[in-house]
Amino acid sequence: MKNLFINLSVLFLSIAGTAQSVKFNNPIITDKYTGDPAALVYKDKVYLYAGHDEAPNDFNFYKMNEWLVYSSSDMKKWESHPVPLKVTDFKWAKSDAWASQVIERNGKFYWYVTVEHGTVPGKSIGVAVADNPLGPFKDALGKALITNDMTKFSDISWDDIDPTVFIDTDGQAYLFWGNTACHYAKLKENMTEIEGEIHHIKLSNFTEAPWIHKHKDWYYLSYAYEFPEKIAYAMSKSITGPWEFKGILNELAGNSNTNHQSIIDFKGQSYFIYHNGASKPNGGSFRRSVCVDKLFYNKDGTMKRVVMTSEGIQ
């Protein structure tokens, strides 16, 4: 009996020691509240771009005036950099540094952003440009790339949000965006002009936050599904479709009505980057925090359900 007691004591201490050694790496950004993450893999680093949630603790809506950038070489340690872009850098815009994405082409970095237009009612999409991923970025056009009066698939004033950009293997660039209606259009090689008409994609329970990526021979269109938002996805052999709905990829984000994803491959591993509102003491839907967990694929190309963890990347 004495030996059993000793063995149990050793086991308990071993378990306790293990528990104490667990490191919680999510959220990955803790110096500020951040939402709507979009990651860029460039050379040997990941650059993470996010909106800055500045809403006071008693303010129950978005207050966002600027975007932030962080970088990492291992997905665990993240370095903060000076603010690279603000709404005020777009003279034609008046507010709301909402979801965005940066992409590199021919040595330049193009940043597609959501803002409230100053004269055309509703949300719009602008594009900024820089010579390196940390900026400084400047307005590439001096006007909006997409305005609310250019799309008629929805009557709401905020359907032109959440741009995501993808350059296909043939060099053709595409812009996807939308809320309640998912739009896409080709981009000219200069990355600052639409080429041809704007198309509409029918997706099951599409809310917002489209993200395009490719893995092996498959294209993936993931997006926020219903509200409060889960992340669902569709697959296709062509970036222009047809898209086949594959189901839920990520469940509701903790303490946040929105869920916004970025999917990348880095050093042989796939990652799912997202936000939640779980940061204490004042986290929530309007004071969000960016997190990251690993993503895995099945043999048939479908993605395994993402498991959100507190531990994150160890």
C-alpha positions as CSV (number, residue, x, y, z in Angstrom):
1,M,0.0,0.0,0.0
2,K,2.9,2.3,0.8
3,N,4.5,1.6,-2.6
4,L,1.2,2.3,-4.3
5,F,0.9,5.7,-2.5
6,I,4.4,6.6,-3.5
7,N,3.8,5.6,-7.1
8,L,0.6,7.7,-7.2
9,S,2.4,10.6,-5.7
10,V,5.1,10.4,-8.3
11,L,2.5,10.2,-11.1
12,F,0.6,13.2,-9.7
13,L,3.7,15.3,-9.5
14,S,4.7,14.2,-13.0
15,I,1.3,15.3,-14.4
16,A,1.3,18.5,-12.4
17,G,4.8,19.3,-13.7
18,T,3.7,18.6,-17.3
19,A,0.6,20.9,-16.8
20,Q,2.8,23.7,-15.5
21,S,5.1,23.4,-18.5
22,V,2.3,24.0,-21.1
23,K,2.8,27.3,-22.8
24,F,-0.2,29.2,-24.2
25,N,0.8,30.9,-27.4
26,N,-2.7,32.0,-28.6
27,P,-3.4,34.8,-29.1
28,I,-0.1,35.5,-31.0
29,I,-0.6,39.3,-30.8
30,T,-1.0,40.7,-27.3
31,D,0.3,44.3,-27.5
32,K,-2.9,45.5,-29.2
33,Y,-6.3,44.2,-30.1
34,T,-6.3,43.0,-33.7
35,G,-8.8,41.5,-36.1
36,D,-9.2,40.3,-39.7
37,P,-5.8,38.8,-40.1
38,A,-4.1,38.3,-43.5
39,A,-0.7,36.7,-43.9
40,L,1.9,37.0,-46.6
41,V,4.7,34.5,-47.0
42,Y,7.7,36.3,-48.5
43,K,11.2,34.8,-48.6
44,D,11.9,33.3,-45.2
45,K,9.3,35.2,-43.1
46,V,5.6,35.5,-42.6
47,Y,4.2,39.0,-42.6
48,L,0.9,39.3,-40.7
49,Y,-1.4,42.3,-41.5
50,A,-4.4,43.0,-39.3
51,G,-6.9,45.8,-38.5
52,H,-6.4,47.6,-35.1
53,D,-9.4,47.3,-32.9
54,E,-9.3,50.5,-30.9
55,A,-12.9,50.5,-29.4
56,P,-13.0,51.5,-25.7
57,N,-14.1,48.8,-23.3
58,D,-17.7,50.2,-23.1
59,F,-18.0,50.8,-26.9
60,N,-19.9,48.1,-28.7
61,F,-19.0,48.7,-32.3
62,Y,-15.9,48.8,-34.4
63,K,-13.4,51.6,-34.1
64,M,-10.7,51.0,-36.5
65,N,-8.4,53.7,-38.0
66,E,-5.3,51.9,-39.0
67,W,-3.7,48.6,-40.0
68,L,-0.8,46.9,-38.3
69,V,2.0,44.6,-39.4
70,Y,3.9,41.9,-37.6
71,S,6.5,39.4,-38.8
72,S,7.8,36.0,-37.8
73,S,10.4,33.5,-38.8
74,D,8.9,30.6,-36.9
75,M,5.2,31.3,-36.4
76,K,5.8,31.5,-32.6
77,K,7.7,34.8,-32.0
78,W,6.1,37.8,-33.6
79,E,7.8,41.2,-34.0
80,S,5.8,44.4,-34.1
81,H,6.6,47.1,-36.7
82,P,5.6,50.7,-37.1
83,V,2.1,51.4,-38.3
84,P,2.4,51.0,-42.1
85,L,-1.0,52.3,-43.3
86,K,-3.9,54.4,-42.0
87,V,-7.4,55.3,-43.4
88,T,-6.1,58.9,-43.6
89,D,-3.6,57.8,-46.2
90,F,-6.6,57.4,-48.6
91,K,-7.7,61.0,-49.1
92,W,-11.0,59.9,-50.6
93,A,-11.9,57.7,-47.6
94,K,-13.4,58.8,-44.3
95,S,-13.3,55.9,-41.9
96,D,-13.1,52.1,-41.0
97,A,-9.9,50.3,-41.5
98,W,-11.6,47.0,-42.1
99,A,-10.4,43.7,-43.6
100,S,-7.5,43.7,-46.0
101,Q,-4.8,41.6,-47.7
102,V,-1.2,42.2,-49.0
103,I,0.2,40.4,-52.0
104,E,3.6,40.7,-53.8
105,R,4.1,41.1,-57.5
106,N,7.3,41.9,-59.4
107,G,9.0,43.2,-56.3
108,K,6.2,45.5,-55.2
109,F,3.6,44.9,-52.5
110,Y,0.0,45.7,-53.0
111,W,-2.4,46.2,-50.1
112,Y,-6.1,45.8,-50.8
113,V,-8.2,47.4,-48.0
114,T,-11.8,48.0,-47.0
115,V,-12.8,51.5,-46.1
116,E,-15.8,53.8,-45.9
117,H,-15.9,56.0,-49.0
118,G,-16.0,59.8,-48.4
119,T,-18.4,60.6,-51.2
120,V,-19.8,57.4,-52.7
121,P,-22.2,56.0,-50.1
122,G,-21.1,52.6,-48.6
123,K,-17.9,50.6,-48.2
124,S,-15.3,50.5,-50.9
125,I,-12.0,48.8,-51.7
126,G,-8.7,50.7,-52.1
127,V,-5.2,49.6,-52.9
128,A,-1.9,50.9,-51.5
129,V,1.6,50.0,-52.7
130,A,5.1,49.8,-51.2
131,D,8.5,48.6,-52.1
132,N,8.8,46.2,-49.2
133,P,6.3,44.3,-47.0
134,L,6.8,46.6,-44.0
135,G,6.0,49.8,-46.0
136,P,5.6,52.6,-45.9
137,F,2.5,52.1,-48.1
138,K,0.9,54.9,-50.1
139,D,-2.4,55.1,-52.1
140,A,-1.7,53.5,-55.5
141,L,-4.6,55.1,-57.3
142,G,-5.8,58.2,-55.6
143,K,-9.3,56.8,-55.8
144,A,-11.2,53.6,-54.9
145,L,-10.7,50.4,-56.9
146,I,-14.2,49.2,-56.1
147,T,-17.2,51.3,-54.9
148,N,-20.6,50.2,-53.7
149,D,-22.3,51.4,-56.9
150,M,-20.3,49.0,-59.0
151,T,-22.0,45.9,-57.7
152,K,-25.8,45.2,-57.8
153,F,-26.0,41.6,-56.5
154,S,-27.0,43.0,-53.0
155,D,-28.8,46.2,-51.9
156,I,-26.8,46.7,-48.7
157,S,-24.1,49.4,-48.5
158,W,-21.5,47.1,-47.0
159,D,-21.3,44.3,-49.6
160,D,-18.0,45.6,-51.1
161,I,-15.7,44.5,-48.2
162,D,-13.0,41.9,-47.3
163,P,-10.8,41.8,-50.4
164,T,-8.6,38.7,-51.0
165,V,-6.2,38.5,-54.0
166,F,-4.7,35.5,-55.7
167,I,-2.2,35.3,-58.6
168,D,-2.8,32.0,-60.5
169,T,0.0,29.9,-62.0
170,D,-0.6,31.5,-65.5
171,G,0.1,35.0,-64.0
172,Q,-3.5,36.1,-64.0
173,A,-4.5,37.9,-60.8
174,Y,-7.9,37.8,-59.3
175,L,-9.7,39.9,-56.7
176,F,-12.5,38.3,-54.6
177,W,-14.6,40.2,-52.1
178,G,-18.1,40.7,-50.6
179,N,-20.7,40.5,-47.9
180,T,-23.9,38.5,-48.5
181,A,-22.8,38.3,-52.1
182,C,-19.4,37.0,-53.2
183,H,-17.8,38.8,-56.1
184,Y,-14.7,38.3,-58.2
185,A,-13.0,40.0,-61.1
186,K,-9.7,39.8,-62.9
187,L,-7.0,42.3,-62.2
188,K,-4.8,43.8,-64.9
189,E,-1.0,43.1,-64.5
190,N,-0.6,46.5,-62.9
191,M,-2.7,45.2,-60.0
192,T,-4.6,48.5,-59.7
193,E,-7.3,48.1,-62.4
194,I,-10.2,45.6,-62.9
195,E,-10.1,43.7,-66.2
196,G,-13.4,42.8,-67.7
197,E,-16.7,42.3,-65.8
198,I,-17.5,41.6,-62.2
199,H,-18.8,38.1,-61.5
200,H,-21.0,36.7,-58.8
201,I,-20.4,33.3,-57.1
202,K,-23.3,31.4,-55.4
203,L,-22.1,29.9,-52.1
204,S,-24.0,28.2,-49.3
205,N,-24.7,30.7,-46.6
206,F,-22.0,33.1,-47.6
207,T,-21.6,36.0,-45.2
208,E,-18.2,37.6,-45.8
209,A,-14.4,37.1,-45.5
210,P,-13.6,35.2,-48.7
211,W,-10.0,33.8,-48.8
212,I,-8.5,32.1,-51.9
213,H,-5.6,29.6,-51.7
214,K,-4.3,26.7,-53.7
215,H,-3.0,23.3,-52.4
216,K,-1.6,20.9,-55.0
217,D,-4.2,20.7,-57.8
218,W,-7.1,22.2,-55.8
219,Y,-8.4,25.8,-55.4
220,Y,-10.0,26.6,-52.1
221,L,-12.5,29.3,-51.4
222,S,-13.1,29.6,-47.6
223,Y,-15.4,32.2,-46.1
224,A,-17.4,33.3,-43.1
225,Y,-20.6,31.2,-42.9
226,E,-23.9,32.5,-41.3
227,F,-23.8,34.8,-38.3
228,P,-22.4,34.5,-35.7
229,E,-19.8,33.2,-38.1
230,K,-18.2,29.8,-38.7
231,I,-15.7,29.3,-41.5
232,A,-16.9,27.1,-44.4
233,Y,-15.2,26.3,-47.7
234,A,-15.7,25.1,-51.3
235,M,-13.2,23.5,-53.7
236,S,-12.7,23.7,-57.4
237,K,-10.2,22.6,-60.1
238,S,-10.4,26.1,-61.5
239,I,-10.2,29.5,-59.8
240,T,-13.3,30.5,-61.7
241,G,-15.3,27.5,-60.6
242,P,-17.6,25.7,-60.5
243,W,-17.2,25.6,-56.7
244,E,-18.3,22.5,-54.7
245,F,-19.3,23.2,-51.1
246,K,-17.4,21.0,-48.7
247,G,-18.7,22.0,-45.2
248,I,-17.5,23.7,-42.1
249,L,-13.8,24.2,-41.5
250,N,-13.7,26.2,-38.3
251,E,-16.3,26.6,-35.6
252,L,-17.5,29.8,-33.9
253,A,-14.6,31.9,-32.6
254,G,-14.7,32.3,-28.9
255,N,-16.5,35.5,-27.7
256,S,-16.6,37.0,-31.2
257,N,-19.5,37.2,-33.6
258,T,-17.1,37.4,-36.6
259,N,-14.6,34.9,-37.8
260,H,-12.0,35.8,-40.4
261,Q,-9.3,33.4,-41.7
262,S,-6.0,33.4,-43.5
263,I,-4.6,30.2,-44.8
264,I,-0.9,29.8,-45.7
265,D,1.9,27.3,-46.2
266,F,5.2,28.0,-44.5
267,K,8.3,25.8,-44.2
268,G,6.4,22.7,-45.1
269,Q,3.4,23.2,-42.8
270,S,-0.1,24.7,-43.4
271,Y,-1.5,27.2,-41.0
272,F,-4.9,28.6,-40.2
273,I,-4.8,32.2,-38.9
274,Y,-7.9,33.7,-37.4
275,H,-9.2,36.0,-34.6
276,N,-11.3,35.5,-31.5
277,G,-12.5,37.7,-28.7
278,A,-11.1,35.7,-25.9
279,S,-8.3,38.0,-24.6
280,K,-8.9,39.1,-21.0
281,P,-10.0,41.3,-19.5
282,N,-11.9,43.2,-22.3
283,G,-11.8,41.0,-25.4
284,G,-14.9,40.6,-27.5
285,S,-16.4,41.1,-30.9
286,F,-15.0,44.6,-31.2
287,R,-11.7,44.0,-29.3
288,R,-10.4,40.9,-31.0
289,S,-7.1,39.0,-31.0
290,V,-5.3,37.1,-33.7
291,C,-4.5,33.4,-33.2
292,V,-2.9,30.6,-35.3
293,D,-3.3,26.8,-35.4
294,K,-2.0,24.1,-37.8
295,L,-4.2,23.0,-40.7
296,F,-4.1,19.6,-42.3
297,Y,-5.5,18.0,-45.5
298,N,-7.1,14.6,-46.1
299,K,-5.8,12.4,-48.9
300,D,-8.7,13.5,-51.2
301,G,-7.7,17.1,-50.8
302,T,-10.4,18.1,-48.4
303,M,-9.3,20.0,-45.3
304,K,-9.6,18.6,-41.8
305,R,-11.7,20.5,-39.3
306,V,-9.4,23.1,-37.7
307,V,-9.0,22.7,-33.9
308,M,-8.7,26.0,-32.2
309,T,-6.2,25.8,-29.3
310,S,-4.9,27.9,-26.5
311,E,-1.5,26.3,-26.9
312,G,-1.2,27.4,-30.6
313,I,2.1,26.7,-32.3
314,Q,4.6,25.0,-29.9
